[in-house]
């Protein structure tokens, strides 16, 4: 799904109010500040904090 540029300009993360970016490869909306990943279901962005996921921490190394 292609997200219109105008929509991305007005969207903000509901958790931290940060800027949102569309990840076209994964078809998700990602917050550039808090890193939450919001799904797009049936071509509808789901901008609910409880539906968002967090990326795995790249700095965590369990040995």
C-alpha positions as CSV (number, residue, x, y, z in Angstrom):
1,X,0.0,0.0,0.0
2,X,1.2,3.5,-0.8
3,X,0.7,6.1,1.9
4,X,0.1,9.6,0.6
5,X,2.8,12.1,1.4
6,X,0.1,14.5,2.7
7,X,-1.1,11.8,5.2
8,X,2.4,11.1,6.5
9,X,3.0,14.9,7.0
10,X,0.0,15.1,9.4
11,X,0.4,11.7,11.2
12,X,2.1,11.6,14.6
13,X,2.9,8.8,16.9
14,X,0.1,8.6,19.5
15,X,2.6,7.6,22.2
16,X,5.3,10.3,21.8
17,X,4.0,12.6,19.1
18,X,7.1,11.8,17.0
19,X,7.3,11.8,13.2
20,X,6.0,8.8,11.3
21,X,7.7,7.1,8.4
22,X,6.2,4.5,6.0
23,X,8.3,1.3,5.7
24,X,7.2,0.2,2.2
25,X,9.0,-3.2,2.4
26,X,7.2,-4.2,5.6
27,X,4.2,-2.0,4.9
28,X,4.2,-0.6,8.4
29,X,4.3,2.9,9.9
30,X,7.3,3.5,12.1
31,X,7.9,6.3,14.6
32,X,11.3,7.8,14.2
33,X,11.5,8.9,17.8
34,X,10.3,6.1,20.1
35,X,10.7,3.4,17.3
36,X,7.2,1.9,17.7
37,X,6.0,0.0,14.7
38,X,2.3,0.5,13.7
39,X,0.7,-2.1,11.5
40,X,-1.4,-1.5,8.4
41,X,-4.3,-3.9,8.2
42,X,-6.5,-4.1,5.2
43,X,-5.0,-0.9,3.9
44,X,-5.9,0.9,7.1
45,X,-3.1,2.3,9.4
46,X,-3.8,1.1,12.9
47,X,-2.4,4.0,15.0
48,X,-3.2,2.5,18.4
49,X,-0.4,2.3,21.0
50,X,-1.6,-1.1,22.2
51,X,-1.4,-2.5,18.6
52,X,2.2,-1.2,18.1
53,X,5.3,-3.3,18.5
54,X,8.8,-2.4,19.4
55,X,11.8,-3.5,17.4
56,X,14.2,-6.0,19.1
57,X,17.1,-4.2,20.8
58,X,20.1,-4.6,18.6
59,X,22.4,-3.9,21.5
60,X,21.2,-6.8,23.6
61,X,23.5,-9.8,23.6
62,X,22.7,-12.7,25.8
63,X,25.7,-15.1,26.3
